[in-house]
Amino acid sequence: MPDAFTFEKRRELALSILTKGERTSRRAGSFLGQLIVDPTPMTEAQAKWFDQLVERAGLPEAEEA
């Protein structure tokens, strides 16, 4: 399940998480910033971490992807 989101959707979700700013570590913020500007498909490990960040942020848009 390497990359379930399109680049545009991934960018939108990452921006939403950063805008919320709740419980975001420096490392997670850096990772999310990378996702906003880099259209390269995520690795399986990155996709898993991103899914965790999206879920932790409680973003309902993730279910629509």
Secondary structure by P-SEA (a helix, b strand, c coil): ccccccaaaaaaaaaaaaaacccccaaaaaaaaaaacccccccaaaaaaaaaaaaaacccccccc
